[in-house]
């Protein structure tokens, strides 16, 4: 099966790519550019790719990596706004042209990956509540619009994998993590990605527009 | 003098909020006693002028200023004026926003960018630039106008809902950054409210949603205004989003 992973540089994407390739899938990756680079042109990318006569069956848009709102806003709010604007527009562009690409073929599945921002109150993982809630809203809307093209769009809200902090930091945070589990146990990226892999390979996916929590204990996914 | 600022405060929900706050000012409620009400408008100066005259006739200290959230220079000019004119901001009600409904897959990129730039980025820019003045007037209050679409999603409103979802997230981010500084940050998420924004919609655009609510009818702007006013006092409500949607059953 053919996969596209947008922003495949983080630990979750890397682990997912490993698993997919071991399962003999073909995986393409697109890196989101740095803020000073020119924007990624999803329209051209998908148009050019479609000329090959092939279509992606799964697109993962990984928002778990490369941005930390709480840090950038604390350091330089105006720079943070610029970066945030770009991330939101890129996410929408990836959703729009990805869904368009699949709608013109036989459909497919788009998965948006977000990192649970509440756990970052306890460990130094990235916290992106603006991006996360924007993505949740976008996924729920887009899913309603493209379901009749057999394009399914869902979002995983993933607890930070064990690799996001060293073991001393996890130990230090253990009391704060009681709301998630009395003895909170972070999962490795590889274990978390087994679920992503599994969902992507389901013969009949019956879920669209869903916000799926993934990790130990309680993940926020609703208000 | 301190200010209470309501963006998009001359029509619809914003106007209802301005009227409700004017009532509180006239009643000399402590959070707004002695403040000046600032309402902003983007393009409809005539509406703004008429509303301002009505406020003045009631004896409310108020002014109406032009502000276009999509324009960095307009936001900066507005902030510059506020800095010169006021010693602090008691409340910032981020109500202004626009919508551009239609199929997402065929929507022009420019139109998507415009909504993101106005509703989300423009609102955040304004808030960040005004933060020092808000910190000078504690206890102070920041309210964001989100939308039920930003919580549940709605077909035909992808960019709009995305921006409103983003504001829900920014409410949390800002509250977390401000911690215990005496600034209360919350959001309100209206469902279908009888304003100009929904006046031209075909019934099929809203009836199925209304049929899925407990109350089964559209809300009025004043319903939202009451909730916003309830957030303008110190308390234990922080970083949350209150739905004013007639009990959408999801």
Interface residues (C-beta under 8 A of the other chain):
Chain A: X43 X69 X70 X73 X74 X77 X78 X81 X84 X85 X88 X89 X92 X93 X95 X96 X99 X100 X103 X117 X121 X127 X128 X129 X130 X131 X132 X133 X134 X135 X136 X137 X138 X139 X140 X141 X142 X143 X144 X145 X146 X209 X223
Chain B: X103 X104 X105 X107 X109 X112 X113 X116 X117 X120 X121 X124 X125 X128 X149 X150 X151 X152 X153 X154 X155 X156 X157 X158 X159 X161 X162 X163 X164 X165 X166 X168 X169 X170 X172 X173 X176 X177 X189 X240 X241 X243
